[in-house]
Amino acid sequence: MTAELEPELIDMNAASGTRPAADDAVLTVRGLNVKFNTENGLNHAVRGIDFDVRPGRTLGIVGESGSGKSVTSMAVMGLLPETAEITGSIRYRGNELIGMSDRKMSEFRGKELSMIFQDPLSSLTPVFSIGDQIIETLSIHNPRMSRAAKEARAVELLGLVGIPSPKSRLKAFPHEFSGGMRQRVMIAIAMANDPKVLIADEPTTALDVTIQAQVLEVLKVAQEETGAAVVMITHDLGVVAGIADEIMVMYAGRSVETGNADHIYYQPRMPYTIGLLGAIPRVDTSAKAALVPIKGTPPNLISPPPGCSFASRCPLATEECLSADVQLVTVDGDPQHQAACIKTEEIGANADAHEVYDVPEIPPSALESVPRSERKTVLQLTDVKKHFPLLKGALVKRRIGTVKAVDGISFDIREGECFAVVGESGCGKTTTLLEIMEFQQSQSGEIRIGDALNKTAKASDVRRTVRKDLQMVFQDPTGALDPRFTVFEALAEPLENQQVPKAEMRRRILELMKLVGLQPDHVNRFPNQFSGGQRQRIGIARALATNPKLVVLDEPVSALDVSVQAGVINLLEQLKAELGLSYLLVSHDLSVVRHIANRVAVMYLGKIVEIGDVDEVFDNPQHPYTKALLSAIPIPDPKIERQRERIVLKGDLPTPLDAPAGCVFTSRCPIFAALPEEKQRMCQEKMPPLIHAAGDGPHSDDHEHACLFPDGKLDEAMLVR
């Protein structure tokens, strides 16, 4: 393994059972309980957790928000507030950590135990350089280490985590790094003193899939370099499938199932685990079956329910489950596999989520039988551009460049169709949505919504007609709903703008609540009285209030737990089929796109580099950027992840001042480096147009890509197995 992460194909071999197990655990947790004193009473956040972590192995902890994953990790690190009541035992190499003073605990933190936090921007001090923050970590635990040795170690660490030009980057500040680079710096700080336990708390949640692949690879490097035991906390079962040796599933502060990766993914025996696995859309399959939603919400841990905590949401629950003392029990005589369910034998070893849960039927759309060419166009973009001037100077500003956020894109959406736009942050997805929503004559390029054209539309037409036909569902349902408005007032606002009579308005609002699966009598509640998934359903109801023809979905499920996400995705599919809606979906999650979209466009630096039928693009990708995106998506299947080769792109998106003149992807393209000089020059000088892709699939005629050499081969020297 080289110090810097070159663009390579990485073999996914860090799977269950490939590393030798240690005889003794480096970290042992027994009967861990954490309680917080709140205004409403004592919140029992963690309830009797047991687990072991061994050197060189990875424990994955998964579960919904509020299940106690992060509280458990903070308890291990001794970072919970003094008001928290912590009981049980946390032993690191025989040393009891619970009850240890903060001064004594500081001798362990950063040296023996290290943590990578979810948000690197808030974890790094903005006024200190990157080098100073790494050197500070070294100075605390190595007071006799010379300044030169510390700087050399800092350079070595930045190189190990794949930061280009590490020596020059020591003087850079956090705001000068991208999100992925900041997370890599956090990993460098965490591994600075060769810790024996490395805790990663949702380290890839806020990152693009390509950056996520880089960070996961860096975590493997960190584990190989330090030999550390790793605790990976995540809600993404795809992530832990590729890196975890053992997995603990948490619910309502308790461990409800434990085992190795094969146990959890292929032989789950707890209904909650089965539901989580069934709720995940997969990028590697074209099946359009409904996902498994886990209805209801986790219990209030101020008054934990007797019996099984999952009983209120479990489709198999009986009266016995509500009162029985449910503890982890051995499954099929295998002490490594335990489940907290009294129905493990009834469930069986090959339980299928669709058999255990009541999965809704998604009705077929009447438009599916109509050829796409015969459907009405609801949205058409032709050569749309959005360029921003890049200015410098305090008093007198001068133009030093141009940010081509959207650079001449064209596509159309037909009735009853979901069209998805995917790509990394900064590729122009959101700017494209904003250009469509703005719909003004002054825009560069043509935007047609139904029969209205932006070049000829009047302001009154935009307000009355276009705004009625075009609605939007935002990423954050909490921020999208006014906390001062009741649900009734939030849903009434778009109807009032359309001058709907009050009697008709009330009937329509009650109809909308029922349509999105909410109780009509809850219209007088405020948004903060609903869960995240329910708030997103309210946002969808608000978007549907005016009977639009096109609904714009801006990352509609990215802020939701996987179990809630499944219900919202099913709802969107059901509404599309029943109402004949068309969707414009923007998402960084290609698994969601594969599940719900009919067509997809891949954007990079403001341009579409591949477009077509979703199955054609996903099964037969032509552009190297599309291939990298697809390979970066984790699949919730350990066997597939073990054998998978992943394309890890080097570096981040080019800056606007350093945008390539020809193909926008040349600076990161893994194929470009393997081309002869003559072909490289062609890539650097000419931006390839969209051309039809080769293929013999049923929708191969609806597949275009922008690559001069899609059949280019990677140099064998670049492959690392």
Beta strands, then each sheet from edge to edge (+ up, - down):
strand 1: 8-11
strand 2: 27-38
strand 3: 41-53
strand 4: 58-62
strand 5: 85-92
strand 6: 95-96
strand 7: 113-116
strand 8: 197-201
strand 9: 229-234
strand 10: 246-251
strand 11: 254-260
strand 12: 329-331
strand 13: 334-339
strand 14: 377-392
strand 15: 398-414
strand 16: 418-422
strand 17: 444-449
strand 18: 452-453
strand 19: 470-473
strand 20: 550-554
strand 21: 582-586
strand 22: 599-604
strand 23: 607-613
strand 24: 645-648
strand 25: 691-692
strand 26: 703-705
strand 27: 719-720
sheet 1: 24+ 1- 27-
sheet 2: 3+ 2- 5+ 6-
sheet 3: 7+ 8+ 9+ 4+ 10+ 11- 13+ 12-
sheet 4: 15+ 14- 17+ 18-
sheet 5: 19+ 20+ 21+ 16+ 22+ 23- 26+ 25-
end
